[in-house]
C-alpha cells in the first residue's frame, strides 16, 4: 500500500463522507454524548492511501455500547452487534467496514502484562493511550462540533514529516505495551516513515519486553511487515532494535561474514531480505514470501570452509526444510498445507539450478515436476528472486538460464504430463491382478512403476505401466490371477 504524491493534506472534514458518520452524529445528539472517529481511519484518510483502513474506531465519552446498538438499528440491512461488557465496547460489520465503539478511557499497566487496567476517561485520556501520534487524531461527530479536528499531539505534523512518534514518553509507552514496538516498525515499513530517534532508542532499551507478548499477536504484526511492498525495511529495523533476535533468532544467526584465506562469504541475512524484496515485487502470496525468508535458514549450521573450494553450505536446503516446522510451531503459524508448502520450496530451492546445464536429462526435469507439482511456478519465481548479485551481467546470465529451465519444464510437462501425476496402476489393481493381500510387495511395485515413468523407460500410460508391472512382478515370483487389461476391453 502506498501513499499518493499529494501537495497537501485534505481538510479533516473530507474524511466524513461516509453516510455512516451522519447516522452516528444523529445518535450522539439523541443521547447527548460526544462521539469521535479516531485512529487508523483518520490517518489513512488524511494520507489518501490507495487501500485505507476500513476498521473504524468510534470513541464515545459515555456508553459506547448504547451508541453502537442505536446506530446498528438505523442501518439496513441491520448488522448484528457484538458486545463486550467487560471492556465496555461493542462492534459490528457493515458492508466492507468493521466499526468498533468504545467509551473514552484511560489505562494503567502492570509490569508483567500488556493487558491494561481500564477506567472511564475523557477524550484526551483516550488519545494519550494511543500508540502513536498519527493514530491519536480525532474528528468530532456530534452536530455541535461536526468535523472539528482534535490533534493534541501534533499528529498532522508527523504525517507531513513522515515520522513515527508516541504521544507520551516512548520508554513508558513500550514498557507498558511492548507490541507497540512491532507496530512502530510495521507502520514505518508500510508508510515509508522514519521512527523518531528517541522512540527508536526506547525500542532498543525495551526490546526484551516483547517476551510478555503472545506469539499470536507478534505474528500478526510480522505478517503485515512481510506483506509490505519492501519488507526488508522492517527486518532491518527489527535487527537494529534488537527485536529480531527475540522473535526470529534463526534469522539473526544469518548475520555477518567470515573470511578465510582471503575468501569471504556473503552476509546471508542481507542476502535473504534482498530475496524477500525481490519476491515481493512479483507476488502477494504471504507463504511464498515466508519461503523466501527461510530458504537459507540452515546455512549457519552447514557452513564449512574447504580448501580449493572455499565456503560451502552442503545440505542447507534439506536441513532448512527440517527447521521450517519447528519455526512455524514456535511462531504459532499454521501447521497445515501452508507450512508444507514453505517446507517444500525450501527443500527444492536449489534443484532448478542443476537444470541450467545443457546436458541435463529429461529424467531430472520429470523428477522436479513430479516433486514440485503445482508449486513449480512458485519455485521458479523463488529461484529467480534468489539472484542478488550486484554484477548485472551475471544476473542477466542467471535469468537467461532460468528461462531455459522454464522452457524445459514446459516441454516435458506437455510431452509426459508428470506434474502431480497419479500412478496409472493402483494398489488395488496390483492386489486384484496377483490375488495378494496388502503387503510391502505392493509398495515395491508401485515405486518401480513411478521410477520407470520418471526415468522415461515407459510413458505415463495405463497399458504400458500395467505390462511393466507384470514384468517386474515375475521377478518377484508373482503370477497373474486376473488380467485387468482383458477385463477392461470394450465388449464387442
Secondary structure, DSSP 8 states (H G I E B T S, - for coil): --B---SS---GGGGG-SHHHHHHHHHHHHHT--EEEETHHHHHHHHTBTT---EEEEEESS-HHHHHHHHHHTSSS----EEETTTTEEEEEETTEEEEEEE-EEEE--TT-S--EEEE--HHHHHHTSSSGGG--EEE-SGGGTT-EE-TT-HHHHHHHTEE--SS-HHHHHHH-THHHHHHHHHHHHHT-EE-HHHHHHHHHHGGGGGGS-HHHHHHHHHHHHTSTTTHHHHHHHHHHTHHHHH-HHHHTT----EETTEE---HHHHHHHHHHHHHTT---HHHHHHHHHTTTTHHHH-EEETTTEEE-TTHHHHHHHHHHHHHHHHT---SHHHHHHHHHHHHTTHHHHTTSTT--HHHHHHHHHHHGGGHHHHHHHHHHT---S-HHHHHHHHHHHHHHHHHHHHHHHHH--TT---SS-HHHHHHHHT--S-HHHHHHHHHHHHHHHHTSS-S-HHHHHHHHHHHHHHTT---S--HHHHTS---
